[in-house]
Amino acid sequence: MAFQSRLPVLSVLAALGAAGLMAAALPAAAAAAADAYPSRPIRLIVAYPTGGISDTVARALGERLSAQMGTSVVVENKAGAGGSIGIDAVAKAAPDGYTLGFASTSPLTLNPHVSRVNYDPQRDVAPVMSVMYSPVLIVATQNFAGKTFQDLVAQAKAKPGSVRWATSGLGTVGHVVLEQVKAKSKAELTLIPYKGAGQQMNDALGGQFEVMSTNASPMLTQHMQAGRLRALAVGAPRRIEGMEGVPTLAELGYPKANLTSTFGIFAPGKTPPAIINKLNAELNKALAEREVHERLLKGGEVPTGGTAAQFAKAIHEESVENARIVKEAGIKAD
């Protein structure tokens, strides 16, 4: 009887021992999977159209990753809904490191606060690395006679509704910048929301409005150098190289409007940490390459880099701040 009474105890001990062995084996298995990664092509989804700075940078990174990791990186553009369509595709992919996304942080930190998205920005997407930040420029068209940002605010106050401010869409970073300027200055600025930066740029060149908020890009730089457009202010931590005469919005007294667009690499939410860390190391190495670095600077972008944890922390803080701004300003998307 004594022997029989010990059987359940032995069974439990055996089960616990087996569980312990399995638990101990999991990190080893994950490490082995990371060591073998990648063993087939990687798909890199760009959440914006072909031809833009995001597409250019993503392809440059893809080329470097391919050379460094010994596998092909296939770039696929899935544009629309301010980057949410591309991020949704990443969120729904297998979490094995073979599908990545290149996008701004807005699909995670801004879009969910102004419209419905089909993914959970906190659980379904894993930040891998911050790649760059893109300054937000406040640019005057030839329809604005003033010379400075202060002139812009003064005109809007003296003649309410006379200053039309175009953004690439409702609920975009450029729209948030406008609302923050309005809140601080108490000036009556008229919002002109477009559905994308292409038509916004065309109408800017045609003088269809006085000013616009837009991200830095090689095309924008060309138009400013040709005198067709003029930068009045910039959202950035510091003045931009090559545009040292353009003050930041923080310098002008608008610290809450001094925003940038951060872009990075993302993976599906349950991608193993070992693979995330391996990708992060390879991406930091690629970003440090002179060709990639110079391509970003030439387009007006500022390289960043860093750890996955740092990127995740920055995304969380940005989301909290955007939620506050959106609520206070009553911002809504289409």
N, C-alpha and C positions, 0 to 999 in steps of 0.2 A: 504493500500500500504506500509505503514511504517513497518507493521508486516511482510509482504512478503519479503521486502528487507533485513530483518534481518535473514531470513532463511539460506541463504548461509553462513553467518558469524557464526551462531550457529552450522551449520554442520561442518565447518572448526574447530571450537573450540572443538566440540565433537570428531572429528577425532584426533586432536592434543592431547586431553586428553587421548583417548584410546591408542594412540601411546606411550604417556608418561607412562601409566600404564604397557604396554607391555615391554617397556625398563626397567622399574623398576623391573619387574618380572624376566627378564633374569638372572641377577646375582643370584637371589634367586633360580631359577631353576637349574643353574649351580652348586651352592653350595649344593643343595639337591641331584643332580646327583653324586657329589663327595662323599657326605656322604654315599650314597647307594653303592658306588663302593668299592670293586668288589662284584658282585653278581653271577659270574660264573667263570670258570677257565680262567687263563691268559696264552696265548701262548708266549713263549720267543724264538725268532729265533736267533740262533747262526750262525754268518756268516762264520764259519770255520768248518773243519771236527771234528768228534768225537775224543776224546782221547788227544787232545792238551791242553795247559794251558788255552786257551780261553774257551774251552768246560768245563773244570774242574771248573773254576771260575764261569762261568755262572750257572752251576748246583748248586754250593754251594750257590750262591745268590738266586736262585730259591727256594731252600729248606728253606732258612730263610724267604723269602717273603711269602711263603706258610704258614709257622707257624705264622708269624706276622699278615697277612691279612685274615687268615681263609679261604683260597681257594687254589686249586691246581694250580701249575705253571708247564705247560707242555713245556719241552725243545725240540726244533726242529732244527736240523742242516741243513742249506742251504748254502753250501760252493761253492766257485768259484769266479773267476774274482777279486781276491784280496779283497773279502768282498762285492763287489758291488751287487752280486746276492741276498744275504741275506738282504741288506739294501733296495734293490728294492722291495722285498716282504713286508718289513715294510712300505715303502712309499705308497704302493698300498692297504694296509689294512684299514679297517674302523677306523676312529680316535676316538675310544671310550675307549682306555686304555686296551683293551683286547688282543692287539698284540703289543709286544715290541721286540726290537732287541738288541743283544749284539755284538759289533764290534769295531774295531779300528776306529779312526777318518779318516783314509786314504780314505774310500769310499766317504767322503764328502770334504776332503781337498786336496787330491792328485790325486786320480783316475780321477775325472772330468777334470783335467788339462792335462792328458796324453792319455786319451781315451774317447770314447763316453759312457755315462751312460744313462739309461732310466728313470732318475728321476732328479728333480731339487734339488740339495743339500741344497739350502737355504729355499725353500718353502715346500718341500714334506716330510721333516724329522725334528722332533723336539728333540733336545738334552734334556735328562732327568737328567743324572748325570754322571760325570767322575768317573770311578771305579778304574783305576790303570794306571800307565805308565810302559811300558816294555822297559828296557834299550836295546840299540842296541850294541851288542858286536862285536868287530873286532877280529876274532879268526884265529890263525895260525894252519895249518895242519903240519903233520910230514914231509911234503915236503919242508918246509921253515926252513932253517938252522939258520936264525937270531934269536935274543932274544927279541928285542924291536920293537915298532912301528917305531922308528927312523931308525932302521936297514932295515925295510921294505921299507921305502921311499928311503933310500940310495941305496938299491939294484935296485929299479925301475929306479932310475936316472942313475946309473952306467951301468946297462944292460937293456935298454928299452924293454919292452914286456916280461921280464923274470918273473914278478910277476903277476899271474892270480888271480883276485879278483872275487869270486862268490857271487851272490845275489840270493834271492829266486824268482826273476822275474824282468822284465823291469818295470820301473816306480814305484818301491817299495821304502819304506823308506831307505832300505839298499842300493839301487841304488843311491838315492839322496846323501847319506853319501859318497859313492865312488866319485861321481862327484864333491862334495865339496872339498874332499881331493885332487883330481886331480887339481882342479882350484887353490888351495892355494899352493900346493907343486910343481906344474909343472912337476910332475913325470908321466912317461908313464905306467899306470896301465891298464892291459887287463881285460875288463869286461867279465865274464862268467855268463850269466843269465840262471837260471833254471826256471822251471814252478812248483814252490812249494818248501817248505823247506825239504820235505822228501828225495827226490833224492839228493838235495844239501848236506844234512847231510851224506848220504851214501857215496857220492863221497869224502866228506871231510875226512871221516875215511879211505878211500882208497888212500888218498894223490893225488887226481886228479887235485888239484890246490894248490896254496900257502896260500891263505887267503880267508876268507869269512866274510860278515856282516850278522848277524842274531840276532833275539830277544832272550832274556834270556828264558830258559826253564829248567825244571828238568832234561831232557835228556842231554841237553848241559852241565849242571853242572856235571852230572855223568861222561861224557867223559873227561871233563877237570880235574876232580879229579883223574881219572885213568891215566892221562898223555897222552891221545890220541890226545887231542887238547889243545891249549894254548891261553889264552886271552891276547891280546896286548894292547887294549884300549877299552873304553866304551863310548857310547853316553848316558849321564845322567847329571842331575844338579849337582850331587856330586858322589864321589866314592861309590861303592855298598858294602853293608854289606856282609862280608864273602869274598870279593875280594878287600880288601883295598889296595893291592899292584898294582892294575890295574888303571892307570891314565885315566882321562876323556879326550876326544878329545879336549875339551876347554883348559885343562891344557897343552896339547901338542902343542897348537897354532892353533887349528882348530875349533874356536867357531861356525862357520856356519855349520860344519859337526857334531856338538855335539847334535844329534837328538835322540829322543825317540819315541816309538809308544804308543799313548794314547788310552785306551779302555774305552768304556762307554755303557750306556743304552740309547736307542733311542725309540721314538714313532712316529706314523704317524703325518704329519705336522699340521693338524688342531685339534689335541687332545686338549680338554679344559684345560686351565691353572690350574684350580682347581685340575684336575686329575693329571697333571704333577707335581704339588706341593706336592700332597699326595704321589705319587710314590717316589718323591725325598726324602721326609722325611723318608719313610719306607726303601729305599735303603741305605741311610746314616746310619740308625740304623743297618741294616743287615751287612754293611761293617765294622762297629765297633765291631761286634761280634768276640770274640777271635779266634774261629775256622776258620772263613773266613779270618781274618787278617793274621793268621799264615800260612794258605794255600797259600796265595799270596806271602808272604815273602819267604817261602820254595821254591817256583818256580822261585825266582829271580825277582818277580814283586814288585812294590811299590804302596800301596794303596793311593788313592787320596780323592775322595768324593767332597763335595761342593754343591753349588746351581746350578739349571738349567741355570740361567742367566750367572753365571761364566763359565760354560761349553760352552755355546753358544758363549760367547765372545772369549774364547780361540780357538774355532773352526774357527771363522771368521779370527782371526789373523794368525792362522796356514795356512789357505787357501790362504790368501794374500801373505804370505811369500813363500809358495810352488809354487804359480803361477810365482813368480819372478825367483825362482831357476830353474824351469822346462824350462822357456823361455830362460834363460841365458845358460843353459847346453844343450838345444836341446833334452831333454829327451822325448822319445816316448815309448808307450807300444807295445806289439806284434801286 
